[in-house]
Amino acid sequence: MIDFEEELKKFHPSLEVEQVEDNVYKNKPKDMSDLLDEMLKEMKGGRRQ
């Protein structure tokens, strides 16, 4: 039979998950609208010569 109390004492959260959470919150990943804005700015900048 499993001793849940003993198993809980052994549990340690994965460092990878914590690292990913930190990176996501710090870096604010771009969404589609951000990418489209960048593309439009590049296109407009390329036309001016």
NUKE-736883 format. One record per residue: residue in three letters; x, y, z of N, C-alpha, C, O in turn. Coordinates in Angstrom, 1 decimal. Example, Ala and Ser with C-alpha at 12.3 -4.5 7.8 and 13.67 -1.06 7.14 Angstrom:
BEGIN
NODE   resn      n_X      n_Y      n_Z     ca_X     ca_Y     ca_Z      c_X      c_Y      c_Z      o_X      o_Y      o_Z
NODE    ALA     13.2     -5.7      7.8     12.3     -4.5      7.8     13.2     -3.3      7.8     14.2     -3.3      8.5
NODE    SER     12.8     -2.2      7.1     13.7     -1.1      7.1     12.9      0.0      7.9     13.4      1.1      8.0
end
This chain:
BEGIN
NODE   resn      n_X      n_Y      n_Z     ca_X     ca_Y     ca_Z      c_X      c_Y      c_Z      o_X      o_Y      o_Z
NODE    MET      0.8     -1.2      0.0      0.0      0.0      0.0      0.9      1.3      0.0      2.0      1.2      0.6
NODE    ILE      0.4      2.3     -0.6      1.2      3.6     -0.7      1.0      4.4      0.5     -0.1      4.7      0.9
NODE    ASP      2.1      4.9      1.1      2.0      5.8      2.2      2.1      7.2      1.6      3.2      7.7      1.3
NODE    PHE      1.0      7.9      1.5      0.9      9.2      0.8      1.7     10.2      1.6      2.3     11.1      1.0
NODE    GLU      1.7     10.2      2.9      2.5     11.2      3.7      4.0     11.0      3.4      4.6     12.1      3.2
NODE    GLU      4.4      9.8      3.3      5.9      9.6      3.0      6.2     10.1      1.6      7.2     10.7      1.3
NODE    GLU      5.3      9.8      0.6      5.5     10.2     -0.8      5.5     11.7     -0.9      6.3     12.3     -1.6
NODE    LEU      4.7     12.4     -0.1      4.6     13.9     -0.2      5.9     14.5      0.4      6.4     15.5     -0.1
NODE    LYS      6.5     13.8      1.4      7.8     14.3      1.9      8.9     14.2      0.9      9.8     15.0      0.9
NODE    LYS      8.8     13.2      0.0      9.9     13.0     -1.0      9.7     14.0     -2.2     10.6     14.2     -3.0
NODE    PHE      8.5     14.6     -2.4      8.2     15.3     -3.6      9.0     16.6     -3.6      9.1     17.3     -2.7
NODE    HIS      9.6     16.9     -4.8     10.2     18.1     -5.1      9.8     18.6     -6.5      9.8     17.8     -7.5
NODE    PRO      9.3     19.9     -6.6      8.8     20.3     -7.9     10.0     20.4     -8.9     11.1     20.6     -8.6
NODE    SER      9.6     20.2    -10.1     10.6     20.2    -11.2     11.2     21.6    -11.4     10.4     22.6    -11.5
NODE    LEU     12.5     21.7    -11.4     13.1     23.0    -11.7     12.8     23.6    -13.1     12.8     24.8    -13.2
NODE    GLU     12.7     22.7    -14.0     12.4     23.1    -15.4     11.1     23.9    -15.5     11.1     24.9    -16.2
NODE    VAL     10.1     23.5    -14.8      8.8     24.2    -14.8      9.0     25.6    -14.2      8.5     26.5    -14.8
NODE    GLU      9.7     25.7    -13.1      9.9     27.0    -12.5     10.7     27.9    -13.4     10.4     29.1    -13.5
NODE    GLN     11.7     27.4    -14.1     12.5     28.2    -15.0     11.7     28.7    -16.2     11.8     29.8    -16.6
NODE    VAL     10.8     27.8    -16.7     10.0     28.2    -17.8      9.0     29.3    -17.4      8.8     30.3    -18.1
NODE    GLU      8.4     29.2    -16.2      7.5     30.2    -15.7      8.2     31.5    -15.6      7.7     32.6    -16.0
NODE    ASP      9.4     31.5    -15.0     10.2     32.8    -14.9     10.5     33.4    -16.2     10.3     34.6    -16.4
NODE    ASN     10.9     32.6    -17.2     11.2     33.1    -18.5     10.0     33.7    -19.2     10.1     34.8    -19.8
NODE    VAL      8.9     33.0    -19.1      7.7     33.5    -19.8      7.2     34.8    -19.2      6.9     35.8    -19.9
NODE    TYR      7.2     34.9    -17.8      6.8     36.2    -17.2      7.8     37.3    -17.4      7.3     38.5    -17.5
NODE    LYS      9.1     37.1    -17.5     10.1     38.1    -17.7     10.1     38.6    -19.1     10.3     39.8    -19.3
NODE    ASN     10.0     37.7    -20.1     10.2     38.1    -21.5      9.0     38.5    -22.3      9.1     38.9    -23.4
NODE    LYS      7.8     38.2    -21.7      6.6     38.6    -22.4      6.6     38.1    -23.9      7.0     38.9    -24.8
NODE    PRO      6.3     36.9    -24.2      6.4     36.4    -25.6      5.5     37.2    -26.5      4.4     37.7    -26.1
NODE    LYS      5.9     37.3    -27.7      5.1     38.1    -28.7      3.9     37.3    -29.2      4.0     36.1    -29.3
NODE    ASP      2.8     38.0    -29.5      1.7     37.4    -30.1      1.6     37.8    -31.5      2.4     38.5    -32.0
NODE    MET      0.6     37.3    -32.2      0.4     37.6    -33.7      0.4     39.1    -34.0      1.0     39.5    -34.9
NODE    SER     -0.3     39.8    -33.1     -0.4     41.3    -33.4      0.9     42.0    -33.3      1.2     42.9    -34.1
NODE    ASP      1.7     41.6    -32.4      3.1     42.1    -32.2      3.9     41.8    -33.5      4.6     42.7    -34.0
NODE    LEU      3.8     40.6    -34.0      4.6     40.2    -35.2      4.1     41.0    -36.4      4.9     41.4    -37.2
NODE    LEU      2.8     41.1    -36.5      2.3     41.9    -37.7      2.7     43.4    -37.6      3.0     43.9    -38.7
NODE    ASP      2.7     44.0    -36.4      3.2     45.3    -36.3      4.6     45.5    -36.7      5.0     46.4    -37.4
NODE    GLU      5.5     44.5    -36.3      6.9     44.6    -36.7      7.0     44.4    -38.2      7.8     45.1    -38.8
NODE    MET      6.3     43.5    -38.8      6.3     43.3    -40.3      5.9     44.6    -41.0      6.5     45.0    -42.0
NODE    LEU      4.8     45.2    -40.6      4.4     46.5    -41.2      5.4     47.6    -41.1      5.6     48.3    -42.1
NODE    LYS      6.0     47.7    -39.9      7.1     48.7    -39.8      8.2     48.5    -40.7      8.8     49.4    -41.3
NODE    GLU      8.6     47.2    -40.8      9.7     46.9    -41.7      9.4     47.2    -43.2     10.2     47.7    -43.9
NODE    MET      8.1     46.9    -43.6      7.7     47.1    -44.9      7.7     48.6    -45.2      8.1     49.0    -46.3
NODE    LYS      7.1     49.4    -44.3      7.1     50.8    -44.5      8.5     51.4    -44.5      8.7     52.3    -45.3
NODE    GLY      9.4     50.9    -43.7     10.8     51.4    -43.7     11.5     51.1    -45.0     12.4     51.8    -45.4
NODE    GLY     11.2     50.0    -45.6     11.9     49.5    -46.8     11.5     50.3    -48.0     12.3     50.4    -49.0
NODE    ARG     10.3     50.9    -48.0      9.8     51.7    -49.2     10.5     53.1    -49.2     10.6     53.6    -50.3
NODE    ARG     10.8     53.6    -48.1     11.5     54.9    -48.1     12.9     54.8    -48.5     13.7     54.1    -47.8
NODE    GLN     13.3     55.5    -49.5     14.7     55.5    -49.9     15.2     56.8    -50.3     16.4     57.0    -50.6
end
